[in-house]
Structures are given as C-alpha cells and as structure tokens.
Amino acid sequence: MELRHHALEALCLADPELKARQTLHMYAQQQDFSIDPALILAPAPGTTLPGHPEKPELRPHTEMARRSPATPHGRAVLIHAIAHIEYNAINLALDAIWRFPAMPKAFYRDWLQVAGEEAKHFQLLRAHLRSVGHDYGDFPAHQGQWTMCEKTQDNIIARMALVPRTMEARGLDATPQIQAKLRQVGTDDALAAVEILDVILREEIGHVAIGNHWYRWLCERDGLDPESHFIHLMQQYAAPRMRPPFNTAARRAAGFSETELLWLEQS
C-alpha cells in the first residue's frame, strides 16, 4: 500500500465520517504504507476535489451569519463552524501528501500526522454537536481554507506559507478568545467545548510548526529569505490580512521568529 495514493483516495471521499475513519486508519497503520516521493498522481477525470457531502450548504464567507454563544443555538452554530474548519483541515493535509512529489519521506509522514489529528478533532466536535441535538451539515459553511489550497496547488512553497502558517495559524489566535466566551457562558455543554478546544489548540501548535519547518526547509533549498519571501507571497496570492490580537506565545511555540512576530504586530 502506497501512502500518497491512499491519501488521494481519502481526499475524494464525500462521506465525512468515512473520510475521517480512513484517515485515522492510515495514521494508525502508517508503518504498513510505503511512500513513493517520485510518484506523479492525478485524480480520476471528472473528480471534484475535495470530496464533499451534500450538506453543509457552502456559501461565501460574507454570507455567514454570526451567532452569540450565549444561546444553545448560537453555540451549536459556533461549534459547527469549527467542525467545518477541522473537516477542511483533513482535506488540506491529505492534499499536501498526494499533490507534491519529490519531497523527503518525512514531509509525507508529517502531513499524515496532521491529517490524523485533524480527523480526531473533527470527530470530537461532531460528537459534541450530536450531544446537543445537532450534527455536521445542519448549518451552512464556507470554503475559505480550500480556496487558498486551490490558489497554491502549483507552488509548494506558497502552500506551506499560506495554509499552515497563515490560515491555520489564525486558529491559534482565535481559539483562546472563543474559549473565554464559552467559559463566560458556563453551561455544561459550553465547558465541554472548552475542553475539546484545549486539545485542538495544543495539537494545532504542532501543525503550524510542521508548516513552519517545511516552509523554511523549502526556502533554504531554493535560496530564498523566508521572512521577505513570505511577505511577497502574501501579496502575490492576496492572502487574508492577519488581524490582532495575536496569540504570541502559541505562535512562538509553533516556530515563528521574533522578527515575524514583530512584523505581525506592526502590520
């Protein structure tokens, strides 16, 4: 069994539970998979990437309504939005595995770890939604993360810069703020969500660190200055502007340099 081939197969799956289970199986049984970095893969003709269920309905992010976590319905909408982010994150990690050839085998193992942990996060959040009478797909969602994935499909350096280091790193900043609001609500379901977000935040620091590592590895390989090139890529690909407050401690733990943290604060 070859890992990159199976990652593409999992990415094409439309059933979210099946996709999560298959991803977790690959992660748990990774010693049984070979890795062929030279393999050039392509989805079958007519295949839409990623595989996506009929629900949730996908809308532009500008049409997404915000709900206060002070109400049970508002908390369900919030957790659903985070679950969708984690579902997309499974897709993003699987896409990195199959799409980019000629990388060290450690690159593919790292992104398999990310995929497996994102699948776990999705299952935790989906179970929580079900415990409060909802499920994944009950509310609309947007595809902002996957849009950047598509923009960077032909440039691995841009992918490492603008997905884990930018899109996913925003979660490091947002999660403590969400947790604070849920703690203020103080209900059993809100506090249970805080505990799930503790797990997600801890592991997302590692995911952003993996992105930082491979971004810098690629810049060194290609003779690029990682800090100035990152700014260039942000402009070239019209990446979303990163807004404060920033979780400086988490970003530092994920491998952002002091120069990068200063740039964030000043920009």
Secondary structure as the mmCIF struct_conf table of DSSP 4:
data_model
#
loop_
_struct_conf.conf_type_id
_struct_conf.id
_struct_conf.beg_label_comp_id
_struct_conf.beg_label_asym_id
_struct_conf.beg_label_seq_id
_struct_conf.end_label_comp_id
_struct_conf.end_label_asym_id
_struct_conf.end_label_seq_id
STRN STRN1 GLU A 2 GLU A 2
HELX_RH_AL_P HELX_RH_AL_P1 LEU A 3 CYS A 12
HELX_RH_AL_P HELX_RH_AL_P2 PRO A 16 ALA A 28
TURN_TY1_P TURN_TY1_P1 GLN A 29 GLN A 29
HELX_RH_3T_P HELX_RH_3T_P1 GLN A 30 ASP A 32
STRN STRN2 SER A 34 SER A 34
TURN_TY1_P TURN_TY1_P2 PRO A 37 ALA A 38
HELX_LH_PP_P HELX_LH_PP_P1 PRO A 43 ALA A 44
TURN_TY1_P TURN_TY1_P3 PRO A 45 GLY A 46
BEND BEND1 LEU A 49 PRO A 50
BEND BEND2 GLU A 54 GLU A 54
BEND BEND3 PRO A 56 PRO A 56
HELX_LH_PP_P HELX_LH_PP_P2 GLU A 57 GLU A 57
STRN STRN3 LEU A 58 LEU A 58
HELX_RH_3T_P HELX_RH_3T_P2 HIS A 61 GLU A 63
HELX_LH_PP_P HELX_LH_PP_P3 MET A 64 ARG A 66
TURN_TY1_P TURN_TY1_P4 PRO A 69 ALA A 70
BEND BEND4 THR A 71 THR A 71
HELX_RH_AL_P HELX_RH_AL_P3 PRO A 72 ARG A 99
BEND BEND5 ALA A 102 ALA A 102
HELX_RH_AL_P HELX_RH_AL_P4 LYS A 105 SER A 131
TURN_TY1_P TURN_TY1_P5 VAL A 132 GLY A 133
TURN_TY1_P TURN_TY1_P6 TYR A 136 GLY A 137
BEND BEND6 ASP A 138 PHE A 139
STRN STRN4 ALA A 141 ALA A 141
HELX_RH_AL_P HELX_RH_AL_P5 GLY A 144 LYS A 151
TURN_TY1_P TURN_TY1_P7 THR A 152 ASP A 154
HELX_RH_AL_P HELX_RH_AL_P6 ILE A 156 LEU A 162
HELX_RH_PI_P HELX_RH_PI_P1 VAL A 163 GLU A 168
HELX_RH_AL_P HELX_RH_AL_P7 ALA A 169 VAL A 185
HELX_RH_AL_P HELX_RH_AL_P8 ASP A 188 ASP A 222
TURN_TY1_P TURN_TY1_P8 GLY A 223 GLY A 223
HELX_RH_AL_P HELX_RH_AL_P9 PRO A 226 GLN A 236
TURN_TY1_P TURN_TY1_P9 TYR A 237 ALA A 238
HELX_LH_PP_P HELX_LH_PP_P4 ALA A 239 MET A 242
BEND BEND7 PRO A 244 PRO A 244
HELX_LH_PP_P HELX_LH_PP_P5 PRO A 245 PHE A 246
HELX_RH_AL_P HELX_RH_AL_P10 THR A 248 ALA A 253
TURN_TY1_P TURN_TY1_P10 ALA A 254 GLY A 255
HELX_RH_AL_P HELX_RH_AL_P11 GLU A 258 GLN A 266
#
